[in-house]
Amino acid sequence: MAITEETDDPGCCSIDYGHHKAVFERRQRAYREDPSKAVTVHEARVRLVNDHLKEARTSEGYTILCDEPESRGGTGKGAAPLQYFVASIGF
């Protein structure tokens, strides 16, 4: 959805810049006090379920399924890898 002033629900596409600024400033202070806090590690364990279907479990407890559509030999139980990649650009 495009972000416009004509959006019917202004809460659907708004960004709380004050909140993000406060989080950034809090992290910046913490990093200056202890530079080791600036290091972030992201982990996930990935396993092949079958053929194209993969399951990833993150260290935070999220589970992500990745597959291909049936037309490409998958089961369609999850988004294709490139769909996750394209979506990540928007995140």
Residue pairs with C-beta under 8 A, 6 or more apart in sequence:
1 7
1 12
1 13
3 13
7 13
30 37
31 37
31 38
42 58
42 59
43 58
43 59
44 56
44 57
44 58
44 59
44 64
45 56
45 57
46 54
46 55
46 56
47 54
47 55
48 54
49 55
50 75
51 73
51 74
51 75
52 67
52 68
52 72
52 73
52 74
52 75
53 65
53 66
53 67
53 74
53 75
53 77
53 78
54 65
54 66
54 67
54 78
55 63
55 64
55 65
55 66
56 63
56 64
56 65
56 66
57 63
57 64
58 64
64 78
64 84
65 77
65 78
65 79
66 78
66 79
66 80
66 81
66 84
67 74
67 75
67 76
67 77
67 78
67 79
67 80
68 74
68 76
68 80
69 76
69 80
70 76
72 80
74 80
79 87
